[in-house]
Structures are given as structure tokens and as C-alpha cells.
Amino acid sequence: MTTVNMLEAKTRLSQLVSAVESGAEDEIIISTTANRRQGWCHWHKAKKGMRLGLLEGQFPPMSLEDFNSLDEEVAKLFGLKDE
């Protein structure tokens, strides 16, 4: 874990990003004051394996018209419209 002040982070930003991406550093803390416990921001590499579209193909495709046609049914279920 490396702690840098704001000026150093601005000056060495590309080096800090490269260090996190390469795995040389697990975490970098950017401190805004001399007191490291105040005004800090953690910056770490995202965990691998996180991806969008995890349920892709699990449900049948639905057009926008089909999706919007369910508005009245949902409103009735929540009591927003009379049956």
C-alpha cells in the first residue's frame, strides 16, 4: 500500500495507474492533507471476473412494445390503478 499526497498523485498519475494495473501495488491512497487519516481516497485494481450481461440468454427477448404493455398490469399489482 502506497500513500501519496495530492500534488504527487497529479505529477505521477500515469505511473501510479501503471503500478496498480501491473499488480506492483495492490492499493494506492491519495491524501489531501498532511494528516493521512483525513481526506483520503482508496484506489485499487478492480477484481477480475466481474462482468455485465451475466444473465444474457436466460430470459426470452422482449421488445420495447411488449415491455411497455406491462405498465398497466404492474400498476394494478401495486394498487395504483383500479381493476
N, C-alpha and C positions, 0 to 999 in steps of 0.2 A: 504494500500500500504506500503510495506516494502522496504527499501533501504539498501543494503549490499555492502561492498567493495569486491574486487576480492578474497582476502585471506579468508574472512569469507564465501563467496559463495563456495569456494573449500572445506573448512572444514565442512560446514553444508549442502552440496548439497542434500543429501537424505532427510534431514529434510525440506528443502525448497520445494523440489518436493512434498513431502507428504502434506505440508501445502497448496499448490496450488491445488493438486488433491482432497483434502478433502473439499475444499471450505473455509478453515480458512483464507486464503489470496486470494484476487482477483488478485493481481498483485505483482510481486517482481522485483525490479530494481537492477541490478548489475552494480556498478560504478567502473570504472578502476582508478579513481583519487580521491583525497580528494574533488575536486570541483564536486559536484553532477550533474552539468549541462553539464559536459564534459565527454565523454567516457562511456555512459550508455547503457544498453540493457534491454528492457521490456520483461518480461516473464509472460505470463498469461495462464490460462486454456483455451483450445480450446472450442469454442461454440458447444453445443450439437446440433444434428440434421444434421450436415454436413456429408454426406456420398458419396461414389463413386457409380457409377452404377445407377444414378438417372433415366436414360432413358432406362434401361435394359428392353428388351421385347417390346420396342416401334417401333423398326425397324426390318425388316426381317433379318435373319442371312445371312452373306456373307462370302464366302470362300476367302482365300488369292488369289487364281487364278482369281476369279471374281473381286476382288478389284483391282488387278494389271492390269486387262484387260481394266480398265477405264483410264489408263495413257494417251493413245493416244487421247481419247476424251477430256480429261481435257487440254492437251497441245494445241489442236485445239481451244478450247474455250478461252485460254489465248493468242492465236496468236503465239505460239511457233512452230507450225507445219503448213505446208500448207495443205489445204483441198484436 
